[in-house]
Amino acid sequence: MKVAILGCGYVGLELGRQLRDSGHDVLGVRRSDHGIDAVRAAELDAVQADVTDAGSLERVPDVDALVFAASSGGRGADAARRVYVDGLRTAIKTFGERRQSPERLVYTSSTGVYGDHGGDWVDETTPLDPTTEKTRVLVEAERIAREFADEYGIDGTVARFAGLYGPNRYRLRRYVEGPVTEGFLNMVHRDDAAGAVRHLLTEDLARGDAVVVVDDEPVSKWEFADWLATECGVDRPAKRTKAERLAEDDLSETVRRRLQTSKRCSNDRLHGLGYTFAYPTFREGYRNAVETYRKEQL
C-alpha cells in the first residue's frame, strides 16, 4: 500500500515509521522547509506541499490512501477552518479527480467534538456537541472527510484523538509542580495514536466510520498528579476546584469553556477492532518521563 501523510508532523512521522517498517510505501507531505527536513530525518520520502494549495498538491504522486493529519498551528478558529475545512476539501478534490484516486482517507480529529458531558462516558454513538468555534470547525471537517470524500468514491474514516502525549510532549512538571485543577484527562500516547491509524489502514477497518482513539483509563487530574508525584519522589502538588479556578479574573473565554468541559472517552470500539495498545494507560506511557525526571533530580 502507498500512503501519503498530509501534515506529517508529531503523529504523522511516527505513523510513517510504523507503516514503512510494515513494508508499505510512505510519502510525508509538509509545507515548510523545517518540516521537510524532519520527514527526511525520519527516513521517509518527502514532498513539499501545502494542503490549502491544490497546485502544490499536484507534486504528490498517486497513492492508495491519504492520511490528513495537518495542524493549524494551535491558532484560532479561522486558521483551523483554513486548514481543516478548506485544506481537507482541497485535498479530497485534488486527489479525487485523478484517474487513479485513493480508495481511503483517514482524517485525524479530536475528542473535543463531544463537548461537556459532566464526567459521563462518551463513545462513537454519542451525539457531537462542540462548545467552541474551533471544535465546531472540527465537526464540519469530519462531515467533509466522510460525505464529501464519498462523492469522489473515497471511503473516509475519522480518528478522534484524545489528548496526545509522548516524547517532547510530556506535561510532567506542570502536574508535579501544580496547582492542579480538578477534572478528567483523556489521553493517548503518540505511538498508539499512530498505531491506531496504521491498524485501521492496514487491516482495512472502519471505512465510513469514526473511531475514538484514547487509552484504557481516563483519569482525574488530581489522581494523575498524585501518582506522578509519588513516582517522582516529591510532595503531592496543591489542588484547586473548578470553582476556585473559574473565580480568577484573567481567564480567557476559551480557558473557561475548557474548564467547564468534562467527559470520559471509551475505547471499546478500538479494542473491538483488534488494536493492541503499546501504552494501555498513563502508567506505562509516562514511565520514561518519570525516570528522566528522577535522574535530573540527582
SULVENGI-V320564 format. One record per pair of residues at least 6 apart in sequence whose ideal C-beta (glycine too) atoms are under 8 Angstrom apart, sorted by the first residue. I is the first residue (numbers start at 1). J is the second residue. D is the distance in whole Angstrom. If there is no record, write none. Layout:
i = {I,I}
j = {J,J}
d = {D,D}
This chain:
i = {1,1,1,1,1,1,1,2,2,2,2,2,2,2,2,2,3,3,3,3,3,3,3,3,3,3,3,4,4,4,4,4,4,4,4,4,4,4,5,5,5,5,5,5,5,5,5,6,6,6,6,6,6,6,6,6,6,7,7,7,7,7,7,7,8,8,8,8,8,8,8,8,8,8,9,9,9,9,9,9,10,10,10,10,11,11,11,11,11,11,11,11,12,12,12,12,13,13,13,13,13,14,14,14,14,15,15,15,15,15,16,16,16,16,16,17,17,17,17,18,18,18,19,19,19,19,20,20,20,22,22,24,25,26,26,27,27,27,27,27,27,27,28,28,28,28,28,28,29,29,29,29,29,29,29,30,30,30,30,30,30,31,31,31,31,33,35,36,36,39,39,40,47,47,47,48,48,49,49,49,49,50,50,50,51,51,51,51,51,51,51,51,52,52,52,52,52,53,54,54,54,57,57,57,57,58,60,62,62,62,62,63,63,64,64,64,65,65,65,65,65,65,66,66,66,66,66,66,66,67,67,67,67,67,68,68,68,68,68,68,68,68,69,70,70,70,70,71,72,72,72,72,72,73,76,76,77,77,77,77,77,80,80,80,81,81,84,84,84,84,85,85,85,85,88,88,88,88,89,89,92,92,92,92,92,92,92,93,95,95,95,95,96,96,96,96,96,96,97,101,101,101,102,103,103,103,104,104,104,104,104,104,105,105,105,105,105,105,106,106,106,106,106,106,106,107,107,107,107,107,107,107,107,108,108,108,108,109,109,109,109,109,109,109,109,109,110,110,110,110,111,111,111,111,111,111,111,111,111,112,112,112,112,112,112,113,113,113,113,113,113,113,113,114,114,114,114,114,114,115,115,115,115,115,115,115,116,116,116,116,116,116,117,117,117,118,118,119,119,119,119,120,120,121,121,121,121,122,122,122,122,122,123,123,123,123,123,124,124,124,124,124,128,128,130,130,130,131,131,132,132,142,142,145,145,145,146,146,146,146,146,147,149,149,150,150,155,155,156,156,157,157,157,157,157,157,157,158,158,158,159,159,159,159,159,159,159,160,160,160,160,160,161,161,161,161,162,162,162,162,162,162,162,162,163,163,163,163,164,164,164,164,164,165,165,165,165,165,165,165,166,166,166,166,167,169,170,170,172,172,172,172,172,172,173,175,175,175,175,175,176,176,176,176,176,176,176,177,178,178,178,178,179,179,179,179,180,180,180,180,180,180,180,181,181,181,181,181,181,181,181,182,182,182,182,182,182,182,183,183,183,183,183,184,184,184,184,184,184,184,185,185,185,185,185,185,186,186,186,186,186,187,187,187,187,187,187,188,188,188,188,189,189,189,189,191,191,192,192,192,192,192,193,195,195,195,196,196,196,196,197,199,199,199,199,200,200,200,203,203,205,205,206,211,211,211,212,212,212,212,212,213,213,214,214,214,214,215,215,215,215,215,215,215,216,216,216,216,217,217,217,218,218,219,219,222,224,225,225,225,226,226,227,227,228,228,229,229,229,230,231,231,232,232,232,232,233,233,234,242,242,245,245,246,246,246,251,278,279}
j = {19,24,25,64,65,201,202,24,25,26,27,61,62,63,64,65,19,24,25,26,27,63,64,65,66,67,201,26,27,29,47,60,61,63,65,66,67,102,12,15,16,26,27,28,29,67,69,29,49,51,60,66,67,68,69,70,91,29,30,51,68,69,70,71,15,16,28,29,30,35,38,39,44,69,30,35,38,69,70,71,164,166,169,190,69,108,161,164,190,193,194,197,28,67,69,194,28,38,39,42,44,190,191,193,194,67,69,194,197,198,26,28,39,42,44,42,43,44,194,194,195,198,26,198,201,202,26,43,44,198,202,202,45,44,45,44,45,46,47,60,61,63,39,42,44,45,46,47,39,46,47,48,49,51,60,36,38,39,46,48,49,48,49,50,51,48,48,46,48,45,46,46,59,60,61,56,59,56,57,59,60,56,57,87,57,68,70,83,87,88,90,91,82,83,86,87,90,90,90,93,94,90,91,94,95,94,95,98,100,101,102,95,102,102,103,104,102,103,104,105,106,201,91,95,102,104,105,106,154,105,106,108,197,201,87,88,91,105,106,107,108,145,108,83,84,87,88,83,79,80,82,83,84,79,133,134,132,133,134,136,137,134,137,138,137,140,137,138,140,141,137,140,141,144,107,141,144,145,144,148,105,144,145,148,149,152,154,152,101,102,152,154,102,149,151,152,153,154,152,152,153,154,154,153,154,155,154,155,156,157,201,207,145,149,154,155,156,157,156,157,158,159,197,200,201,141,142,144,145,156,157,158,159,159,161,193,197,138,141,142,145,158,159,160,161,210,135,138,160,161,122,160,161,162,186,212,214,263,265,130,132,134,135,138,261,128,129,130,135,138,139,142,160,122,126,128,129,263,265,128,129,130,131,135,261,263,129,131,260,261,262,263,126,262,263,262,263,184,262,263,264,263,264,263,264,265,266,212,263,264,265,266,212,265,266,268,269,209,210,211,212,269,139,142,136,138,139,257,261,254,257,158,210,156,157,158,156,157,158,208,210,156,155,156,156,208,207,208,207,208,200,206,207,208,209,210,211,209,210,211,193,196,197,200,210,211,213,210,211,212,213,265,188,193,213,214,186,187,188,212,213,214,215,265,185,186,187,188,187,188,189,190,193,171,187,188,189,190,285,286,189,190,191,285,190,190,286,289,228,232,286,289,290,293,293,221,224,225,228,237,225,228,229,232,234,237,293,237,225,237,238,239,237,238,239,240,221,222,225,237,238,239,240,221,239,240,241,242,244,245,259,220,221,222,239,240,241,242,220,221,242,259,262,218,219,220,221,262,263,264,218,219,220,221,224,282,214,218,263,264,265,214,215,218,219,282,285,196,213,214,215,215,278,279,285,278,279,213,215,277,278,279,213,275,277,278,211,213,270,275,213,205,273,274,275,206,211,273,273,274,273,274,273,269,270,273,265,266,267,269,270,267,270,265,266,267,270,267,277,279,280,281,282,285,267,277,280,281,280,281,282,264,265,281,282,239,282,236,237,239,236,237,282,283,286,290,235,236,237,236,286,290,290,293,294,297,294,297,297,259,260,251,259,256,259,260,259,284,285}
d = {8,5,7,5,6,7,7,7,4,8,7,8,8,5,5,8,6,6,7,5,7,6,7,5,7,6,7,8,4,6,8,5,8,4,8,5,7,8,4,6,6,7,7,5,6,5,6,5,8,5,8,6,7,5,7,6,6,7,7,7,7,4,3,6,8,6,3,6,6,7,8,5,7,7,7,7,8,7,8,6,7,8,7,6,6,7,8,7,6,5,5,8,7,7,4,8,7,6,7,5,7,6,6,8,4,7,7,4,6,6,4,5,7,6,5,6,8,7,8,6,6,5,5,6,8,8,5,7,6,7,6,7,8,5,7,7,5,8,5,6,7,7,4,7,4,7,5,7,8,8,5,8,5,8,6,5,7,6,7,7,8,7,7,5,8,8,8,5,5,8,4,5,5,5,8,8,7,4,5,5,6,5,8,8,7,7,5,7,4,7,6,5,6,7,6,5,6,7,5,7,5,7,6,5,7,7,8,6,4,8,8,8,6,6,6,7,5,7,4,7,7,6,7,6,5,7,5,7,8,8,5,7,6,8,8,6,6,7,7,5,7,7,5,5,8,6,8,7,4,4,7,4,7,6,8,7,8,4,5,8,6,5,5,7,5,8,6,6,8,4,6,5,5,7,7,5,5,6,6,6,7,7,8,6,5,6,7,7,6,5,8,8,8,7,8,3,7,6,7,6,7,6,6,8,7,6,7,5,8,7,7,7,6,5,5,7,5,7,8,5,8,6,5,6,6,7,7,8,4,6,7,5,7,5,6,8,7,5,7,5,8,5,7,5,7,8,7,6,6,6,8,5,7,5,6,6,7,8,5,7,8,8,5,7,8,5,8,5,6,5,5,7,7,5,6,6,6,6,8,7,4,6,4,7,6,8,7,6,6,4,6,7,7,7,4,6,8,6,5,7,7,7,7,7,5,8,5,8,5,7,6,7,6,7,4,6,6,7,5,7,6,5,5,8,5,7,5,5,6,6,6,5,7,4,8,6,4,8,7,6,8,8,7,4,7,7,4,6,8,7,6,5,6,7,6,7,7,7,4,7,8,6,6,7,8,6,5,6,7,5,6,8,6,5,5,8,4,6,5,8,7,4,7,6,7,6,5,7,8,6,8,6,6,7,6,8,6,7,7,8,5,3,6,7,7,7,7,4,6,7,7,5,7,6,8,7,6,4,5,7,7,5,6,6,6,6,8,6,7,3,5,7,6,4,6,5,5,6,4,5,7,6,7,7,8,5,7,6,8,5,7,7,6,6,7,7,6,6,7,5,7,7,6,5,7,6,7,6,7,6,7,5,7,6,6,8,5,5,7,7,4,7,6,8,8,6,7,8,6,5,5,7,7,4,4,5,7,7,7,5,6,6,6,7,8,6,7,5,6,6,8,7,7,7,5,5,7,7,7,7,5,8,7,6,6,7,5,7,6,6,7,7,6,4,8,5,8,7,6,7,6,6,7,7,6,7,5,5,7,4,7,4,6,8,6,6,6,7,5,8,5,8,8,7,7,7,6,5,6,8,8,5,6,5,6,8,6,8,8,6,7,8,6,6,6,8,8,8,4}
